[in-house]
Amino acid sequence: MRIAAGVAVSAALVVWLLRSVDLPELGRQLAATSWIWVVPAVAVAPLGIWARARRWRYLFPPGPEPPGLVAANMIGYMGNNVLPLRAGEFVRMTGGLWLSGATIVVERILDSLTLVLILGLLILMIPVPPALEYAAAVVLVIDVLAAAALVTLAVAPELSRRILARLLRSRPALAERAERALALVVRGLEGIRAPSHRLPLLAWTVVAWVLTAAGAWALLRAMHLGLPFVAGWTVMTFVGFGISIPSAPGYVGVWHAAAVLALSIFGVGQATALGYALLYHASQFVPITLVGWLFLMREHVSLGEATSARPVMKEPA
């Protein structure tokens, strides 16, 4: 049902976008694209995923770097593009299912909090639609609750264990399995607890988001839109919130509608905005999917084997 709902949302948005735009004008806008600006936008797409892989290393406990983080990230994001329900996240669970899963949960919360922070700054500079402000407030509340739960696990693991044991005292077998899972989750939080990891975490987070915003801004230049760099941040933020909505694989429809909405704030016409959205989506989807497939071929595994999270992918020396 979730897959069907996502496909329905994507189809409805695509129909709405196409019906509300002058298709001949859309074709003229795309034909006038300055392709020299598309090149850096395409290049920074896999670079951003690589930067996220470098950051991911510091979410693991201190010690030797887990093998295959770059490969797992590249294949995982490719899987998110071509598989429903973001199944690519299973690919990233390398080096131990629960340990990697815990770091991915922390990563998602950090990214969500970052998006809310960026939106808060944008509200001070541009007129953001009230609906998005309300949505950001809801996301912020959820993020704060999730962050509070993780902080409690990280700072007071014994208290968490006692609460869990009390809740499951009537089911000893389930309590034992839950205790083992909790121990692994707590271990997965050791990365953010390590003082030596905090600065690299911050630095790679900044690099990853700046690369993404730079790619969005470069495509504004490709469409001959002389907008400031803050417009790139705006598009990136709107798309970041938009792709959290259920959709068909590849974020079809939700990505484009979010980009069009972002550009409407700057007075960009519907045909130009949709042309930009199509180009922006392609500049991210194609290189990330292609690079992910190349890593998949290098690891000599099928997409089905990769999504089972069983192979441990190693990077070459």
C-alpha positions as CSV (number, residue, x, y, z in Angstrom):
1,M,0.0,0.0,0.0
2,R,2.9,2.4,0.7
3,I,4.3,1.7,-2.8
4,A,0.9,2.3,-4.4
5,A,0.4,5.5,-2.4
6,G,3.8,6.8,-3.4
7,V,3.2,6.0,-7.1
8,A,-0.2,7.8,-6.9
9,V,1.4,10.9,-5.3
10,S,4.1,11.0,-8.0
11,A,1.5,10.5,-10.8
12,A,-0.8,13.3,-9.5
13,L,2.1,15.7,-9.1
14,V,3.4,15.0,-12.6
15,V,0.0,15.5,-14.1
16,W,-0.5,18.7,-12.2
17,L,2.9,20.1,-13.3
18,L,2.4,19.2,-17.0
19,R,-1.1,20.6,-17.1
20,S,-0.1,23.9,-15.5
21,V,2.8,24.6,-17.9
22,D,3.1,25.7,-21.5
23,L,4.9,22.7,-23.1
24,P,6.3,24.5,-26.1
25,E,7.8,27.1,-23.8
26,L,9.2,24.3,-21.6
27,G,10.9,22.9,-24.7
28,R,12.4,26.2,-25.6
29,Q,13.7,26.7,-22.1
30,L,15.4,23.3,-22.1
31,A,16.8,23.9,-25.6
32,A,18.4,27.1,-24.4
33,T,20.3,25.4,-21.5
34,S,23.9,26.5,-21.0
35,W,25.4,23.0,-20.8
36,I,28.8,24.2,-19.5
37,W,27.0,24.9,-16.1
38,V,25.4,21.4,-16.1
39,V,28.9,19.8,-15.9
40,P,29.8,21.0,-12.4
41,A,26.2,20.2,-11.2
42,V,26.6,16.6,-12.5
43,A,30.1,16.3,-10.9
44,V,29.1,17.4,-7.4
45,A,26.3,14.8,-7.2
46,P,28.5,11.8,-6.6
47,L,31.0,14.0,-4.7
48,G,28.3,14.9,-2.2
49,I,27.6,11.2,-1.7
50,W,31.4,10.6,-1.2
51,A,31.5,13.4,1.4
52,R,28.6,11.8,3.2
53,A,30.5,8.5,3.3
54,R,33.5,10.3,4.8
55,R,31.1,11.7,7.5
56,W,29.5,8.3,8.1
57,R,32.9,7.0,9.2
58,Y,32.8,9.3,12.2
59,L,29.4,8.0,13.3
60,F,31.0,4.6,13.9
61,P,32.8,4.0,17.2
62,P,36.5,5.1,17.4
63,G,38.9,2.6,15.9
64,P,39.7,1.2,12.5
65,E,37.5,2.5,9.7
66,P,34.8,0.0,8.8
67,P,35.4,-1.4,5.3
68,G,33.4,-0.5,2.2
69,L,31.7,2.7,3.4
70,V,32.1,4.6,0.1
71,A,30.9,1.6,-1.9
72,A,28.0,1.0,0.4
73,N,27.0,4.7,0.2
74,M,27.2,4.8,-3.6
75,I,25.2,1.6,-4.1
76,G,22.8,2.6,-1.3
77,Y,21.9,5.9,-2.9
78,M,21.6,4.3,-6.3
79,G,19.2,1.8,-4.7
80,N,17.2,4.6,-3.3
81,N,16.8,6.0,-6.9
82,V,15.6,2.7,-8.5
83,L,13.9,0.8,-5.7
84,P,10.7,1.6,-3.8
85,L,10.6,2.5,-0.1
86,R,14.2,3.7,0.0
87,A,15.3,0.1,0.0
88,G,18.9,1.3,-0.7
89,E,19.3,2.0,3.0
90,F,19.6,-1.8,3.5
91,V,22.7,-1.7,1.3
92,R,24.3,0.7,3.7
93,M,24.0,-1.7,6.6
94,T,27.5,-3.1,6.2
95,G,29.9,-4.2,8.9
96,G,27.1,-5.4,11.2
97,L,23.4,-4.9,10.6
98,W,22.4,-3.3,13.9
99,L,25.5,-1.2,14.3
100,S,25.2,0.3,10.8
101,G,21.5,0.7,11.3
102,A,22.1,2.7,14.4
103,T,24.5,5.0,12.7
104,I,22.1,5.5,9.8
105,V,19.3,6.5,12.2
106,V,21.7,9.1,13.8
107,E,22.7,10.3,10.3
108,R,19.1,10.8,9.2
109,I,18.3,12.8,12.4
110,L,21.3,15.0,11.9
111,D,20.4,15.7,8.3
112,S,16.8,16.4,9.2
113,L,17.9,18.8,12.0
114,T,20.3,20.5,9.5
115,L,17.4,21.0,7.0
116,V,15.2,22.6,9.7
117,L,18.1,24.8,10.7
118,I,18.7,25.9,7.1
119,L,15.0,26.6,6.6
120,G,15.0,28.7,9.8
121,L,17.8,30.8,8.3
122,L,16.0,31.1,5.0
123,I,12.9,32.3,6.7
124,L,14.9,35.3,7.8
125,M,15.9,36.1,4.3
126,I,13.1,35.1,2.0
127,P,9.3,34.7,2.2
128,V,8.7,31.0,2.9
129,P,5.2,29.7,2.4
130,P,3.4,29.3,5.8
131,A,2.5,25.6,5.0
132,L,6.2,24.8,4.8
133,E,6.9,26.6,8.1
134,Y,4.3,24.5,9.8
135,A,5.7,21.3,8.2
136,A,9.2,22.3,9.4
137,A,7.8,22.9,12.9
138,V,6.3,19.4,12.9
139,V,9.6,17.8,11.6
140,L,11.5,19.8,14.2
141,V,9.3,18.4,17.0
142,I,9.8,14.8,15.7
143,D,13.6,15.4,15.4
144,V,13.9,16.8,18.9
145,L,12.0,13.8,20.3
146,A,14.2,11.4,18.4
147,A,17.3,13.2,19.3
148,A,16.3,13.2,23.0
149,A,15.8,9.5,22.8
150,L,19.2,9.0,21.3
151,V,20.9,11.3,23.8
152,T,19.2,9.3,26.6
153,L,20.6,6.1,25.1
154,A,24.0,7.6,24.7
155,V,24.3,9.4,28.1
156,A,22.3,7.0,30.3
157,P,22.4,3.5,28.7
158,E,21.8,1.8,32.1
159,L,18.7,3.8,32.7
160,S,17.4,2.8,29.3
161,R,18.2,-0.8,30.0
162,R,16.3,-0.7,33.3
163,I,13.3,0.9,31.6
164,L,13.3,-1.7,28.8
165,A,13.7,-4.6,31.3
166,R,10.7,-3.3,33.3
167,L,8.5,-3.0,30.2
168,L,9.4,-6.5,29.1
169,R,9.7,-8.3,32.4
170,S,6.7,-10.5,31.6
171,R,8.4,-11.7,28.4
172,P,11.9,-12.8,29.2
173,A,12.8,-14.2,25.7
174,L,11.8,-10.9,24.1
175,A,13.6,-9.0,26.8
176,E,16.8,-10.8,26.1
177,R,16.7,-10.1,22.4
178,A,15.8,-6.5,23.1
179,E,18.7,-6.2,25.5
180,R,21.2,-7.4,22.8
181,A,19.7,-5.0,20.2
182,L,19.9,-2.1,22.7
183,A,23.5,-2.9,23.4
184,L,24.3,-2.7,19.7
185,V,22.4,0.6,19.3
186,V,24.2,2.1,22.2
187,R,27.5,1.0,20.6
188,G,26.3,2.6,17.4
189,L,26.1,5.9,19.3
190,E,29.7,5.8,20.4
191,G,30.8,7.8,17.3
192,I,29.0,11.0,18.2
193,R,30.1,10.6,21.9
194,A,33.8,10.6,21.0
195,P,35.3,14.1,21.3
196,S,37.7,13.4,18.5
197,H,34.8,12.7,16.1
198,R,32.8,15.9,16.6
199,L,34.9,18.3,14.5
200,P,35.2,15.9,11.5
201,L,31.4,15.3,11.8
202,L,30.7,19.0,11.6
203,A,33.3,19.6,8.8
204,W,32.0,16.8,6.5
205,T,28.4,17.8,7.2
206,V,29.2,21.3,6.0
207,V,31.1,20.0,2.9
208,A,28.2,17.6,1.9
209,W,25.5,20.3,2.2
210,V,27.6,23.0,0.5
211,L,28.3,20.7,-2.5
212,T,24.6,19.9,-2.8
213,A,23.6,23.6,-2.7
214,A,26.4,24.5,-5.2
215,G,25.0,21.9,-7.6
216,A,21.5,23.4,-7.3
217,W,22.9,26.9,-7.9
218,A,25.0,25.9,-10.9
219,L,21.9,24.7,-12.7
220,L,20.3,28.1,-12.1
221,R,23.1,29.5,-14.1
222,A,22.5,26.8,-16.7
223,M,18.9,28.0,-17.1
224,H,20.1,31.6,-17.4
225,L,18.6,32.5,-14.0
226,G,20.8,35.2,-12.4
227,L,19.6,34.4,-8.9
228,P,21.8,34.6,-5.7
229,F,23.5,31.6,-4.1
230,V,20.7,31.6,-1.5
231,A,18.4,30.4,-4.2
232,G,20.4,27.3,-4.5
233,W,20.1,26.7,-0.8
234,T,16.3,27.3,-1.1
235,V,15.9,24.8,-3.9
236,M,18.0,22.2,-2.0
237,T,16.0,22.7,1.2
238,F,12.6,22.5,-0.5
239,V,13.6,19.4,-2.3
240,G,15.0,17.9,0.9
241,F,11.6,18.3,2.5
242,G,9.8,17.3,-0.6
243,I,11.5,13.9,-1.0
244,S,10.4,12.9,2.5
245,I,6.9,12.6,1.0
246,P,6.0,9.0,-0.2
247,S,6.6,8.8,-4.0
248,A,7.6,6.5,-6.8
249,P,11.2,5.4,-7.0
250,G,13.5,8.2,-8.0
251,Y,11.4,10.8,-6.1
252,V,9.5,11.5,-9.4
253,G,7.0,14.3,-9.0
254,V,7.8,15.3,-5.4
255,W,11.3,16.4,-6.4
256,H,10.0,18.5,-9.3
257,A,7.1,20.0,-7.4
258,A,9.3,21.1,-4.6
259,A,11.8,22.7,-7.0
260,V,9.1,24.6,-8.8
261,L,7.6,25.8,-5.5
262,A,11.1,27.0,-4.4
263,L,11.7,29.0,-7.6
264,S,8.2,30.5,-7.4
265,I,9.4,32.5,-4.4
266,F,12.0,34.2,-6.6
267,G,9.4,35.0,-9.3
268,V,10.5,32.3,-11.8
269,G,7.8,31.4,-14.3
270,Q,6.2,27.9,-14.3
271,A,7.8,26.7,-17.6
272,T,11.3,27.8,-16.6
273,A,10.9,26.4,-13.1
274,L,9.7,23.0,-14.4
275,G,12.6,23.0,-17.0
276,Y,15.0,23.6,-14.1
277,A,13.4,20.9,-12.0
278,L,13.7,18.3,-14.8
279,L,17.3,19.3,-15.3
280,Y,18.1,19.3,-11.6
281,H,16.5,15.9,-11.0
282,A,18.4,14.4,-14.0
283,S,21.7,15.9,-12.9
284,Q,21.4,14.1,-9.6
285,F,19.6,10.9,-10.6
286,V,21.8,9.9,-13.6
287,P,25.3,10.3,-12.2
288,I,24.5,8.8,-8.8
289,T,22.7,5.9,-10.4
290,L,25.5,5.3,-12.8
291,V,28.3,5.5,-10.2
292,G,26.3,3.3,-7.9
293,W,26.0,0.6,-10.7
294,L,29.7,0.9,-11.4
295,F,30.4,0.2,-7.7
296,L,27.9,-2.7,-7.8
297,M,29.7,-4.2,-10.7
298,R,33.0,-3.8,-9.1
299,E,31.8,-5.6,-6.0
300,H,30.5,-8.5,-8.2
301,V,27.1,-8.6,-6.4
302,S,23.6,-8.3,-7.8
303,L,21.2,-5.6,-6.6
304,G,19.2,-8.2,-4.9
305,E,22.2,-9.4,-3.0
306,A,23.2,-5.9,-2.1
307,T,19.8,-5.0,-0.7
308,S,19.9,-8.1,1.5
309,A,22.8,-6.4,3.5
310,R,24.7,-9.6,3.6
311,P,27.9,-8.9,1.6
312,V,30.5,-6.8,3.2
313,M,31.9,-4.6,0.5
314,K,35.5,-3.6,0.7
315,E,37.3,-0.8,-0.9
316,P,40.5,-1.4,-2.8
317,A,43.8,-0.6,-1.1
